[in-house]
């Protein structure tokens, strides 16, 4: 039996693409907030937008970390199972059970 190799892509290219619109929304709100008076309703509304996007970014980052951890756990389990199967195949077992 040949060894099985699994690789995990830990790049966050698609995650960066997913969070980019949220960052742009936050940046845009920060820029527009500077254009209005501090005590105005528009200032407070834009501040709320910034607060909510920051909370969402934190939740999304935590989700990505958990997703990465689960993927790593599964990859280790697959690798462990593969090694176990290889060691069983290499032992002297009756020819009835040996794969040839």
SVG drawing of the C-alpha trace seen along z (x, -y; Angstrom):
<svg xmlns="http://www.w3.org/2000/svg" viewBox="-29 -70 35 87">
<polyline fill="none" stroke="black" stroke-width="0.4" points="0.0,0.0 1.4,-3.4 1.6,-6.2 -1.2,-8.7 -0.2,-12.4 -2.6,-15.1 -1.9,-18.8 -3.9,-21.6 -4.1,-24.9 -3.8,-27.4 -3.9,-30.5 -6.7,-32.8 -7.1,-34.1 -10.9,-33.5 -11.3,-34.7 -9.5,-38.0 -11.8,-38.4 -14.8,-37.8 -13.8,-40.4 -12.7,-43.0 -16.1,-44.5 -16.6,-44.8 -13.3,-46.6 -14.2,-49.0 -17.5,-49.7 -15.7,-50.5 -13.1,-52.7 -15.8,-54.5 -17.8,-55.2 -14.6,-56.5 -13.9,-58.8 -17.5,-60.1 -17.6,-60.5 -14.8,-63.0 -16.8,-65.1 -19.7,-65.8 -20.1,-67.6 -19.3,-65.5 -22.7,-66.1 -24.8,-65.4 -27.0,-62.4 -24.9,-61.4 -21.8,-61.3 -23.4,-58.9 -24.9,-56.8 -21.5,-56.4 -19.9,-55.6 -22.5,-52.8 -21.6,-51.4 -17.9,-51.3 -18.7,-49.6 -20.8,-46.9 -18.3,-46.2 -15.6,-45.9 -17.7,-43.4 -18.4,-41.4 -14.7,-41.3 -13.8,-39.9 -16.5,-37.2 -15.4,-36.3 -11.8,-36.1 -12.7,-33.8 -14.7,-31.6 -11.8,-31.4 -9.5,-30.3 -11.9,-27.6 -12.4,-26.4 -8.6,-26.2 -8.3,-24.2 -11.0,-21.7 -9.3,-21.2 -6.0,-20.6 -7.6,-18.1 -9.2,-16.2 -6.0,-16.1 -4.1,-14.7 -6.8,-12.0 -6.6,-11.1 -2.8,-10.9 -2.9,-8.8 -5.4,-6.4 -3.2,-6.2 -0.1,-5.3 -2.1,-2.7 -3.2,-1.1 0.3,-1.1 1.7,0.6 -1.1,3.2 -0.3,3.9 3.4,4.4 2.9,6.9 3.0,10.6 -0.7,11.4 -2.2,14.6 -2.2,14.6 -5.9,14.7 -6.1,11.2 -3.0,9.8 -3.6,7.5 -1.4,8.3"/>
</svg>
